């Protein structure tokens, strides 16, 4: 991973080319950790989206029970009585 030209730490910009080797190693560690934080934030966003979808499904199921959401079954009618003549 290549180092950025500058890094900002605690509001101060540093030219990475002028940093001692130990500091450049730590900058690389910061880059690795920042990449992992980004990956974890993406995973969190995916999990939150899934949770929201599951919550919406629960609310929908409460509002419209499954037995009512299907087409209602027709009740069998009693046969008609023949007309008296």
Jmol script that loads the backbone (N, CA, C; Angstrom):
load data "model"
ATOM      1  N   UNK A   1       0.860  -1.172   0.000  1.00  0.00           N
ATOM      2  CA  UNK A   1       0.000   0.000   0.000  1.00  0.00           C
ATOM      3  C   UNK A   1       0.902   1.230   0.000  1.00  0.00           C
ATOM      4  N   UNK A   2       0.696   2.133  -0.904  1.00  0.00           N
ATOM      5  CA  UNK A   2       1.533   3.328  -0.968  1.00  0.00           C
ATOM      6  C   UNK A   2       1.027   4.377   0.017  1.00  0.00           C
ATOM      7  N   UNK A   3       1.936   5.156   0.499  1.00  0.00           N
ATOM      8  CA  UNK A   3       1.583   6.193   1.459  1.00  0.00           C
ATOM      9  C   UNK A   3       1.018   7.408   0.744  1.00  0.00           C
ATOM     10  N   UNK A   4       0.091   8.102   1.385  1.00  0.00           N
ATOM     11  CA  UNK A   4      -0.387   9.356   0.806  1.00  0.00           C
ATOM     12  C   UNK A   4       0.735  10.401   0.902  1.00  0.00           C
ATOM     13  N   UNK A   5       0.638  11.426   0.120  1.00  0.00           N
ATOM     14  CA  UNK A   5       1.669  12.471   0.150  1.00  0.00           C
ATOM     15  C   UNK A   5       1.680  13.179   1.505  1.00  0.00           C
ATOM     16  N   UNK A   6       0.461  13.395   2.041  1.00  0.00           N
ATOM     17  CA  UNK A   6       0.321  14.048   3.341  1.00  0.00           C
ATOM     18  C   UNK A   6      -0.636  13.234   4.198  1.00  0.00           C
ATOM     19  N   UNK A   7      -0.440  13.358   5.498  1.00  0.00           N
ATOM     20  CA  UNK A   7      -1.389  12.767   6.438  1.00  0.00           C
ATOM     21  C   UNK A   7      -1.708  13.834   7.474  1.00  0.00           C
ATOM     22  N   UNK A   8      -2.976  13.896   7.883  1.00  0.00           N
ATOM     23  CA  UNK A   8      -3.397  14.865   8.893  1.00  0.00           C
ATOM     24  C   UNK A   8      -3.680  14.118  10.183  1.00  0.00           C
ATOM     25  N   UNK A   9      -2.988  14.511  11.235  1.00  0.00           N
ATOM     26  CA  UNK A   9      -3.187  13.924  12.556  1.00  0.00           C
ATOM     27  C   UNK A   9      -3.406  15.046  13.559  1.00  0.00           C
ATOM     28  N   UNK A  10      -4.502  14.974  14.279  1.00  0.00           N
ATOM     29  CA  UNK A  10      -4.840  15.992  15.284  1.00  0.00           C
ATOM     30  C   UNK A  10      -4.785  17.403  14.706  1.00  0.00           C
ATOM     31  N   UNK A  11      -5.272  17.538  13.469  1.00  0.00           N
ATOM     32  CA  UNK A  11      -5.354  18.847  12.847  1.00  0.00           C
ATOM     33  C   UNK A  11      -4.054  19.361  12.239  1.00  0.00           C
ATOM     34  N   UNK A  12      -2.993  18.551  12.271  1.00  0.00           N
ATOM     35  CA  UNK A  12      -1.708  18.970  11.712  1.00  0.00           C
ATOM     36  C   UNK A  12      -1.378  18.117  10.502  1.00  0.00           C
ATOM     37  N   UNK A  13      -0.996  18.760   9.389  1.00  0.00           N
ATOM     38  CA  UNK A  13      -0.598  18.035   8.177  1.00  0.00           C
ATOM     39  C   UNK A  13       0.884  17.691   8.249  1.00  0.00           C
ATOM     40  N   UNK A  14       1.196  16.450   7.842  1.00  0.00           N
ATOM     41  CA  UNK A  14       2.582  15.993   7.798  1.00  0.00           C
ATOM     42  C   UNK A  14       2.874  15.463   6.401  1.00  0.00           C
ATOM     43  N   UNK A  15       4.030  15.826   5.858  1.00  0.00           N
ATOM     44  CA  UNK A  15       4.486  15.259   4.587  1.00  0.00           C
ATOM     45  C   UNK A  15       5.077  13.890   4.911  1.00  0.00           C
ATOM     46  N   UNK A  16       4.484  12.842   4.363  1.00  0.00           N
ATOM     47  CA  UNK A  16       4.932  11.487   4.721  1.00  0.00           C
ATOM     48  C   UNK A  16       6.363  11.220   4.272  1.00  0.00           C
ATOM     49  N   UNK A  17       6.820  11.867   3.217  1.00  0.00           N
ATOM     50  CA  UNK A  17       8.196  11.654   2.752  1.00  0.00           C
ATOM     51  C   UNK A  17       9.217  12.135   3.779  1.00  0.00           C
ATOM     52  N   UNK A  18       8.846  13.078   4.617  1.00  0.00           N
ATOM     53  CA  UNK A  18       9.762  13.627   5.618  1.00  0.00           C
ATOM     54  C   UNK A  18       9.681  12.913   6.965  1.00  0.00           C
ATOM     55  N   UNK A  19       8.769  11.952   7.085  1.00  0.00           N
ATOM     56  CA  UNK A  19       8.611  11.249   8.364  1.00  0.00           C
ATOM     57  C   UNK A  19       9.707  10.203   8.535  1.00  0.00           C
ATOM     58  N   UNK A  20      10.111   9.944   9.789  1.00  0.00           N
ATOM     59  CA  UNK A  20      11.059   8.856  10.023  1.00  0.00           C
ATOM     60  C   UNK A  20      10.418   7.507   9.663  1.00  0.00           C
ATOM     61  N   UNK A  21      11.227   6.498   9.419  1.00  0.00           N
ATOM     62  CA  UNK A  21      10.733   5.172   9.002  1.00  0.00           C
ATOM     63  C   UNK A  21       9.697   4.620   9.971  1.00  0.00           C
ATOM     64  N   UNK A  22       9.945   4.755  11.254  1.00  0.00           N
ATOM     65  CA  UNK A  22       8.993   4.272  12.278  1.00  0.00           C
ATOM     66  C   UNK A  22       7.618   4.920  12.086  1.00  0.00           C
ATOM     67  N   UNK A  23       7.602   6.216  11.833  1.00  0.00           N
ATOM     68  CA  UNK A  23       6.340   6.931  11.641  1.00  0.00           C
ATOM     69  C   UNK A  23       5.660   6.485  10.353  1.00  0.00           C
ATOM     70  N   UNK A  24       6.441   6.247   9.296  1.00  0.00           N
ATOM     71  CA  UNK A  24       5.842   5.786   8.030  1.00  0.00           C
ATOM     72  C   UNK A  24       5.193   4.411   8.200  1.00  0.00           C
ATOM     73  N   UNK A  25       5.823   3.569   9.002  1.00  0.00           N
ATOM     74  CA  UNK A  25       5.232   2.254   9.293  1.00  0.00           C
ATOM     75  C   UNK A  25       3.888   2.431  10.002  1.00  0.00           C
ATOM     76  N   UNK A  26       3.845   3.366  10.945  1.00  0.00           N
ATOM     77  CA  UNK A  26       2.599   3.618  11.674  1.00  0.00           C
ATOM     78  C   UNK A  26       1.527   4.202  10.752  1.00  0.00           C
ATOM     79  N   UNK A  27       1.938   5.017   9.789  1.00  0.00           N
ATOM     80  CA  UNK A  27       0.979   5.555   8.815  1.00  0.00           C
ATOM     81  C   UNK A  27       0.385   4.412   8.001  1.00  0.00           C
ATOM     82  N   UNK A  28       1.205   3.434   7.629  1.00  0.00           N
ATOM     83  CA  UNK A  28       0.683   2.263   6.917  1.00  0.00           C
ATOM     84  C   UNK A  28      -0.314   1.513   7.793  1.00  0.00           C
ATOM     85  N   UNK A  29      -0.016   1.396   9.084  1.00  0.00           N
ATOM     86  CA  UNK A  29      -0.956   0.744  10.007  1.00  0.00           C
ATOM     87  C   UNK A  29      -2.274   1.508  10.080  1.00  0.00           C
ATOM     88  N   UNK A  30      -2.178   2.836  10.078  1.00  0.00           N
ATOM     89  CA  UNK A  30      -3.395   3.662  10.082  1.00  0.00           C
ATOM     90  C   UNK A  30      -4.214   3.386   8.824  1.00  0.00           C
ATOM     91  N   UNK A  31      -3.554   3.269   7.681  1.00  0.00           N
ATOM     92  CA  UNK A  31      -4.265   2.997   6.429  1.00  0.00           C
ATOM     93  C   UNK A  31      -4.985   1.652   6.486  1.00  0.00           C
ATOM     94  N   UNK A  32      -4.318   0.634   7.043  1.00  0.00           N
ATOM     95  CA  UNK A  32      -4.924  -0.695   7.156  1.00  0.00           C
ATOM     96  C   UNK A  32      -6.155  -0.633   8.066  1.00  0.00           C
ATOM     97  N   UNK A  33      -5.997   0.058   9.196  1.00  0.00           N
ATOM     98  CA  UNK A  33      -7.116   0.167  10.140  1.00  0.00           C
ATOM     99  C   UNK A  33      -8.263   0.971   9.527  1.00  0.00           C
ATOM    100  N   UNK A  34      -7.951   2.047   8.827  1.00  0.00           N
ATOM    101  CA  UNK A  34      -9.003   2.837   8.165  1.00  0.00           C
ATOM    102  C   UNK A  34      -9.766   2.002   7.137  1.00  0.00           C
ATOM    103  N   UNK A  35      -9.041   1.159   6.400  1.00  0.00           N
ATOM    104  CA  UNK A  35      -9.700   0.290   5.416  1.00  0.00           C
ATOM    105  C   UNK A  35     -10.621  -0.701   6.123  1.00  0.00           C
ATOM    106  N   UNK A  36     -10.185  -1.235   7.256  1.00  0.00           N
ATOM    107  CA  UNK A  36     -11.023  -2.180   8.012  1.00  0.00           C
ATOM    108  C   UNK A  36     -12.240  -1.489   8.589  1.00  0.00           C
ATOM    109  N   UNK A  37     -12.073  -0.275   9.079  1.00  0.00           N
ATOM    110  CA  UNK A  37     -13.216   0.496   9.591  1.00  0.00           C
ATOM    111  C   UNK A  37     -14.232   0.726   8.479  1.00  0.00           C
ATOM    112  N   UNK A  38     -13.766   1.052   7.288  1.00  0.00           N
ATOM    113  CA  UNK A  38     -14.664   1.241   6.147  1.00  0.00           C
ATOM    114  C   UNK A  38     -15.418  -0.027   5.812  1.00  0.00           C
ATOM    115  N   UNK A  39     -14.709  -1.171   5.843  1.00  0.00           N
ATOM    116  CA  UNK A  39     -15.351  -2.453   5.562  1.00  0.00           C
ATOM    117  C   UNK A  39     -16.409  -2.764   6.614  1.00  0.00           C
ATOM    118  N   UNK A  40     -16.088  -2.525   7.871  1.00  0.00           N
ATOM    119  CA  UNK A  40     -17.039  -2.784   8.951  1.00  0.00           C
ATOM    120  C   UNK A  40     -18.250  -1.858   8.868  1.00  0.00           C
ATOM    121  N   UNK A  41     -18.032  -0.600   8.482  1.00  0.00           N
ATOM    122  CA  UNK A  41     -19.162   0.325   8.318  1.00  0.00           C
ATOM    123  C   UNK A  41     -20.089  -0.142   7.200  1.00  0.00           C
ATOM    124  N   UNK A  42     -19.502  -0.690   6.145  1.00  0.00           N
ATOM    125  CA  UNK A  42     -20.309  -1.226   5.043  1.00  0.00           C
ATOM    126  C   UNK A  42     -21.112  -2.439   5.522  1.00  0.00           C
ATOM    127  N   UNK A  43     -20.491  -3.321   6.292  1.00  0.00           N
ATOM    128  CA  UNK A  43     -21.198  -4.482   6.835  1.00  0.00           C
ATOM    129  C   UNK A  43     -22.327  -4.039   7.763  1.00  0.00           C
ATOM    130  N   UNK A  44     -22.060  -3.015   8.574  1.00  0.00           N
ATOM    131  CA  UNK A  44     -23.087  -2.492   9.473  1.00  0.00           C
ATOM    132  C   UNK A  44     -24.262  -1.929   8.678  1.00  0.00           C
ATOM    133  N   UNK A  45     -23.981  -1.215   7.603  1.00  0.00           N
ATOM    134  CA  UNK A  45     -25.055  -0.660   6.770  1.00  0.00           C
ATOM    135  C   UNK A  45     -25.907  -1.779   6.172  1.00  0.00           C
ATOM    136  N   UNK A  46     -25.260  -2.858   5.744  1.00  0.00           N
ATOM    137  CA  UNK A  46     -25.999  -4.007   5.197  1.00  0.00           C
ATOM    138  C   UNK A  46     -26.879  -4.620   6.270  1.00  0.00           C
ATOM    139  N   UNK A  47     -26.325  -4.811   7.467  1.00  0.00           N
ATOM    140  CA  UNK A  47     -27.086  -5.417   8.563  1.00  0.00           C
ATOM    141  C   UNK A  47     -28.255  -4.527   8.980  1.00  0.00           C
ATOM    142  N   UNK A  48     -28.037  -3.206   9.026  1.00  0.00           N
ATOM    143  CA  UNK A  48     -29.121  -2.295   9.401  1.00  0.00           C
ATOM    144  C   UNK A  48     -30.231  -2.293   8.351  1.00  0.00           C
ATOM    145  N   UNK A  49     -29.857  -2.384   7.088  1.00  0.00           N
ATOM    146  CA  UNK A  49     -30.851  -2.445   6.022  1.00  0.00           C
ATOM    147  C   UNK A  49     -31.682  -3.708   6.148  1.00  0.00           C
ATOM    148  N   UNK A  50     -31.022  -4.827   6.412  1.00  0.00           N
ATOM    149  CA  UNK A  50     -31.747  -6.091   6.586  1.00  0.00           C
ATOM    150  C   UNK A  50     -32.667  -6.015   7.790  1.00  0.00           C
ATOM    151  N   UNK A  51     -32.184  -5.442   8.888  1.00  0.00           N
ATOM    152  CA  UNK A  51     -33.013  -5.340  10.089  1.00  0.00           C
ATOM    153  C   UNK A  51     -34.245  -4.485   9.817  1.00  0.00           C
ATOM    154  N   UNK A  52     -34.055  -3.385   9.105  1.00  0.00           N
ATOM    155  CA  UNK A  52     -35.197  -2.526   8.771  1.00  0.00           C
ATOM    156  C   UNK A  52     -36.221  -3.269   7.918  1.00  0.00           C
ATOM    157  N   UNK A  53     -35.739  -4.087   6.990  1.00  0.00           N
ATOM    158  CA  UNK A  53     -36.651  -4.868   6.146  1.00  0.00           C
ATOM    159  C   UNK A  53     -37.413  -5.885   6.987  1.00  0.00           C
ATOM    160  N   UNK A  54     -36.718  -6.555   7.910  1.00  0.00           N
ATOM    161  CA  UNK A  54     -37.392  -7.526   8.778  1.00  0.00           C
ATOM    162  C   UNK A  54     -38.413  -6.827   9.673  1.00  0.00           C
ATOM    163  N   UNK A  55     -38.057  -5.654  10.193  1.00  0.00           N
ATOM    164  CA  UNK A  55     -38.994  -4.903  11.038  1.00  0.00           C
ATOM    165  C   UNK A  55     -40.240  -4.511  10.256  1.00  0.00           C
ATOM    166  N   UNK A  56     -40.033  -4.062   9.023  1.00  0.00           N
ATOM    167  CA  UNK A  56     -41.176  -3.687   8.187  1.00  0.00           C
ATOM    168  C   UNK A  56     -42.058  -4.899   7.921  1.00  0.00           C
ATOM    169  N   UNK A  57     -41.454  -6.056   7.729  1.00  0.00           N
ATOM    170  CA  UNK A  57     -42.228  -7.276   7.488  1.00  0.00           C
ATOM    171  C   UNK A  57     -43.050  -7.644   8.721  1.00  0.00           C
ATOM    172  N   UNK A  58     -42.475  -7.463   9.900  1.00  0.00           N
ATOM    173  CA  UNK A  58     -43.209  -7.762  11.138  1.00  0.00           C
ATOM    174  C   UNK A  58     -44.390  -6.810  11.280  1.00  0.00           C
ATOM    175  N   UNK A  59     -44.151  -5.519  11.068  1.00  0.00           N
ATOM    176  CA  UNK A  59     -45.235  -4.528  11.180  1.00  0.00           C
ATOM    177  C   UNK A  59     -46.326  -4.840  10.166  1.00  0.00           C
ATOM    178  N   UNK A  60     -45.930  -5.195   8.950  1.00  0.00           N
ATOM    179  CA  UNK A  60     -46.907  -5.532   7.922  1.00  0.00           C
ATOM    180  C   UNK A  60     -47.706  -6.771   8.314  1.00  0.00           C
ATOM    181  N   UNK A  61     -47.042  -7.767   8.887  1.00  0.00           N
ATOM    182  CA  UNK A  61     -47.741  -8.985   9.300  1.00  0.00           C
ATOM    183  C   UNK A  61     -48.718  -8.712  10.438  1.00  0.00           C
ATOM    184  N   UNK A  62     -48.379  -7.756  11.297  1.00  0.00           N
ATOM    185  CA  UNK A  62     -49.275  -7.407  12.399  1.00  0.00           C
ATOM    186  C   UNK A  62     -50.498  -6.670  11.869  1.00  0.00           C
ATOM    187  N   UNK A  63     -50.283  -5.768  10.917  1.00  0.00           N
ATOM    188  CA  UNK A  63     -51.392  -5.002  10.351  1.00  0.00           C
ATOM    189  C   UNK A  63     -52.314  -5.882   9.517  1.00  0.00           C
ATOM    190  N   UNK A  64     -51.753  -6.790   8.743  1.00  0.00           N
ATOM    191  CA  UNK A  64     -52.524  -7.661   7.866  1.00  0.00           C
ATOM    192  C   UNK A  64     -52.129  -9.100   8.158  1.00  0.00           C
ATOM    193  N   UNK A  65     -52.849  -9.780   9.046  1.00  0.00           N
ATOM    194  CA  UNK A  65     -52.494 -11.167   9.340  1.00  0.00           C
ATOM    195  C   UNK A  65     -52.495 -12.022   8.072  1.00  0.00           C
ATOM    196  N   UNK A  66     -51.677 -13.047   8.058  1.00  0.00           N
ATOM    197  CA  UNK A  66     -51.523 -13.906   6.880  1.00  0.00           C
ATOM    198  C   UNK A  66     -52.859 -14.504   6.449  1.00  0.00           C
ATOM    199  N   UNK A  67     -53.719 -14.844   7.409  1.00  0.00           N
ATOM    200  CA  UNK A  67     -55.001 -15.446   7.053  1.00  0.00           C
ATOM    201  C   UNK A  67     -55.890 -14.467   6.283  1.00  0.00           C
ATOM    202  N   UNK A  68     -55.689 -13.170   6.520  1.00  0.00           N
ATOM    203  CA  UNK A  68     -56.504 -12.175   5.821  1.00  0.00           C
ATOM    204  C   UNK A  68     -55.853 -11.707   4.530  1.00  0.00           C
ATOM    205  N   UNK A  69     -54.562 -11.872   4.421  1.00  0.00           N
ATOM    206  CA  UNK A  69     -53.893 -11.371   3.230  1.00  0.00           C
ATOM    207  C   UNK A  69     -54.132 -12.271   2.027  1.00  0.00           C
ATOM    208  N   UNK A  70     -54.438 -13.546   2.263  1.00  0.00           N
ATOM    209  CA  UNK A  70     -54.755 -14.451   1.157  1.00  0.00           C
ATOM    210  C   UNK A  70     -56.186 -14.168   0.720  1.00  0.00           C
ATOM    211  N   UNK A  71     -56.530 -14.632  -0.454  1.00  0.00           N
ATOM    212  CA  UNK A  71     -57.897 -14.442  -0.946  1.00  0.00           C
ATOM    213  C   UNK A  71     -58.867 -15.148  -0.001  1.00  0.00           C
ATOM    214  N   UNK A  72     -59.905 -14.463   0.413  1.00  0.00           N
ATOM    215  CA  UNK A  72     -60.842 -15.091   1.353  1.00  0.00           C
ATOM    216  C   UNK A  72     -61.536 -16.297   0.708  1.00  0.00           C
ATOM    217  N   UNK A  73     -61.680 -17.327   1.529  1.00  0.00           N
ATOM    218  CA  UNK A  73     -62.365 -18.525   1.029  1.00  0.00           C
ATOM    219  C   UNK A  73     -63.865 -18.264   1.032  1.00  0.00           C
ATOM    220  N   UNK A  74     -64.541 -18.755  -0.009  1.00  0.00           N
ATOM    221  CA  UNK A  74     -65.987 -18.595  -0.075  1.00  0.00           C
ATOM    222  C   UNK A  74     -66.619 -19.721   0.726  1.00  0.00           C
ATOM    223  N   UNK A  75     -67.631 -19.346   1.505  1.00  0.00           N
ATOM    224  CA  UNK A  75     -68.356 -20.352   2.275  1.00  0.00           C
ATOM    225  C   UNK A  75     -69.358 -21.032   1.363  1.00  0.00           C
ATOM    226  N   UNK A  76     -69.509 -22.308   1.582  1.00  0.00           N
ATOM    227  CA  UNK A  76     -70.479 -23.059   0.786  1.00  0.00           C
ATOM    228  C   UNK A  76     -71.878 -22.595   1.177  1.00  0.00           C
ATOM    229  N   UNK A  77     -72.698 -22.377   0.159  1.00  0.00           N
ATOM    230  CA  UNK A  77     -74.080 -21.969   0.424  1.00  0.00           C
ATOM    231  C   UNK A  77     -74.936 -23.194   0.673  1.00  0.00           C
ATOM    232  N   UNK A  78     -75.977 -22.957   1.452  1.00  0.00           N
ATOM    233  CA  UNK A  78     -76.953 -24.024   1.647  1.00  0.00           C
ATOM    234  C   UNK A  78     -77.780 -24.138   0.389  1.00  0.00           C
ATOM    235  N   UNK A  79     -78.156 -25.327   0.029  1.00  0.00           N
ATOM    236  CA  UNK A  79     -78.982 -25.465  -1.161  1.00  0.00           C
ATOM    237  C   UNK A  79     -80.297 -24.706  -0.984  1.00  0.00           C
ATOM    238  N   UNK A  80     -80.801 -24.148  -2.096  1.00  0.00           N
ATOM    239  CA  UNK A  80     -82.053 -23.410  -2.035  1.00  0.00           C
ATOM    240  C   UNK A  80     -83.224 -24.382  -1.886  1.00  0.00           C
ATOM    241  N   UNK A  81     -84.202 -23.901  -1.198  1.00  0.00           N
ATOM    242  CA  UNK A  81     -85.405 -24.723  -1.071  1.00  0.00           C
ATOM    243  C   UNK A  81     -86.185 -24.579  -2.366  1.00  0.00           C
ATOM    244  N   UNK A  82     -86.725 -25.649  -2.848  1.00  0.00           N
ATOM    245  CA  UNK A  82     -87.519 -25.539  -4.079  1.00  0.00           C
ATOM    246  C   UNK A  82     -88.743 -24.663  -3.827  1.00  0.00           C
ATOM    247  N   UNK A  83     -89.117 -23.912  -4.858  1.00  0.00           N
ATOM    248  CA  UNK A  83     -90.291 -23.043  -4.733  1.00  0.00           C
ATOM    249  C   UNK A  83     -91.557 -23.892  -4.699  1.00  0.00           C
ATOM    250  N   UNK A  84     -92.433 -23.508  -3.835  1.00  0.00           N
ATOM    251  CA  UNK A  84     -93.709 -24.216  -3.750  1.00  0.00           C
ATOM    252  C   UNK A  84     -94.615 -23.700  -4.851  1.00  0.00           C
ATOM    253  N   UNK A  85     -95.300 -24.633  -5.520  1.00  0.00           N
ATOM    254  CA  UNK A  85     -96.180 -24.212  -6.609  1.00  0.00           C
ATOM    255  C   UNK A  85     -97.585 -24.142  -6.171  1.00  0.00           C
TER     256      UNK A  85
END
end "model"
wireframe off; spacefill off
backbone 0.3
color backbone group
